[in-house]
Amino acid sequence: MAKLESSIKNMVMSLTFVSLIASALLAGAYALTKEPIEKAKQDNTTNAIKEVLPDKDCQVGDIVEINLDGYETPFIIHPATKNGELIGAAIETYCTEGYGGTLKVMVGMDKEGTISNYSILETSETPGLGAKAGEWFKAKGDIRGKNPGKINFTVKKDGGDIDAITASTITSRAFLKSVQCAFDAFKKYQNK
């Protein structure tokens, strides 16, 4: 193959050709991975619902979207019933004020709003610090068995009743705010 003359026209054509090939490869990779990624997210959500519900032998009803003032994205309620009676819910909640951005959590509550369990769905927090929220609030600052409507559900540094993760106050605030939003959304759902 003969060497092309170094001209603007040839450079633009070469660059266009390389860009088209790279774009096609990226589009193909996206198409191949989109469905498995979505399935993995859905499986993660389904597993989190089962993990956080107050009673494992209950029926999970259709999702309900609840809007709270000041939040663009609705909170998702997965109501749980047993023998036709509401026993609690799994609530998909979030806070955009984490150190690394948005923190998404699945929170389980009984019908009074007491936290049965939680599971971190998505986080961008610093590994080794803020990423510890998934275990910290079960071990050292255990929030399970507490009701955000009965205690000040903020970190002690802000006058609240909950210990923050050492060196991760911003993440702790975001996590507790997301749990408080879950409580508020669940109460709004119950009062509909």
N, C-alpha and C positions, 0 to 999 in steps of 0.2 A: 504494500500500500504506500502510495506516495505521500510525502509529508505535505500538509496543508500550509498554504502561505499564511503568515502571521498578519491577519488583518482584522479589523473590527467586526466585519461581517462573519468571518470564520469563527472568531472567538464567541460571538453572540450565539451562533448556531451550535457550537460545541457545548456551551454553557446551557443552552435551552435543552439540548438532547440529554445531558447529564441530569438536569433538573426534572425532566419528564420521567426518566427511569427511576430516579430516587422517589419521586412522588408516587409512581405506580407501586413501588415496593412498599412504601409506607401505607398506602391505601389498602394493599393486600394484607399486610400484617394487621392493620386495624380491623379489617373485615373478619379475619381468622380468629382474632382474640376477643372481639366485642361480646359475642354470645357466651363464651365460657366465663368471662369476667362478670357479666350480668347474672349468670346462674350462681356463681360463687357468692356474690353479694346477697342474692335472694336466699341462698342456703344459710348464710351467716345470720340474716335477719330471722329466718324461721327457727334456727337453733337458739338464738338469743331470746326469742319469745318463750320458747319452752323452758329455758334456763331461769327466766326471771319471774314467771307467774307464781302467785301465792299458793296455788294448788295444781299439782301436775295432772290430776284427773278431772280437768275441766274442759269445756268447749270454748274455742276461740271464735268469736263472731266476726262479722264483716268489719273492715276498718272504717274508722270515722276520722275525718280531718277536722281539727279544731284550730281556729285562728285566735291568736292572742295579740292584744294591742302592742305595737312596736316591733312586730316580727312579720317579715314578708312571707316566709315559708310556713305552712301550717304544721302543727304537731299531729302525729298519727297515733290514734288510740286503737288498740286491739282488745276489745272488751272480752272478759272471761266470765262464763256462766257455769253454774253447776245446778242441776235440777231446775233449770229455767230462771235461776236467780243470779244477779250480778254479784260476783265474789271479788272482783278486782279487774286489773287490766295490765297489759304491757304497753308502755308508751314510748314511741320513738321521739326523742327529743334532741336538742342541739343547743350549742352556744357558739357564736362566732368570735368570741373574745378570748380564745385560748392563746397561749404564747405562740403556738405554731399555726394558728388559724382556727378553723371550725372543729369542734369536738362533738361527735355524735354518740349518743348513749341510748340504750334500751333500758328503761326503768320499769320494774314490776312493783305494783302496789295492790294492797288489799282494798276493800270497798271504803275503808275509812281514810285511805291515803297513806297508810304506813308502808314503808319501803320493804318489800320482801327480798329483792335482789336487784342487781343491775349488771349490764354487760356493755363494754365499750365497743361500739360498732366501727368507728372511724376516728383516727387521731393523727395529728401531724406534730405532736409535742416532742420535745427533746428526748431522745433515748437516754434512759438512765435517770432522768429527772421527772419531767412532766408525764412521760409515758408510764410512770409507776401508778398513775391514778387508778388503773384497772384493779390493782391489788391493794393499794394503800387504804382506800375507803372500805375495804373488807377486813383488813387486818388491824392496822394501828388506829385509824380514824373511822372505825366501822359505822356506817350510816344505816345498815340494815336494822329494821325494827324501830326506826325513828320516823316521825311524821313531820314533814316540812310545815304543816299547818299549826303545829304545837310548839315548835322550837324555832329559834332564829337560825335559819339554814344558810348562814354565811360563815366565813372563816373567823376565828377568834381575833385575828389582827384587825378585822373590820367591826368588832363588837359582837360577833356571832357566837355560836355554840359548838362549832366544828373545828377540829385541828386541821391545819393546812399541811400539805406535803412540804417537808423541809426543802428550802431553796426553789420551790415551785408554787409560789403563792398565786401567780396569775393563772396557772393551770387549775389549781384548787378552786379559785373563784369561778372559773368557767365551768368546771365540773358541777359544783354545787348550784350554780345558776341554771344549768341544764336540768338538774334534778328538780329544782324549784319550779321551773317551767312545766315539767312533766306533771307535777302536783297540780299546778294551776289549770293546765289543760284538762286533767282528769276531773277536777271539781267542776269546771265549766261543762264538760260532757255530762256529768251526773245531774247538773241543774237545768239541762235542756228540757 
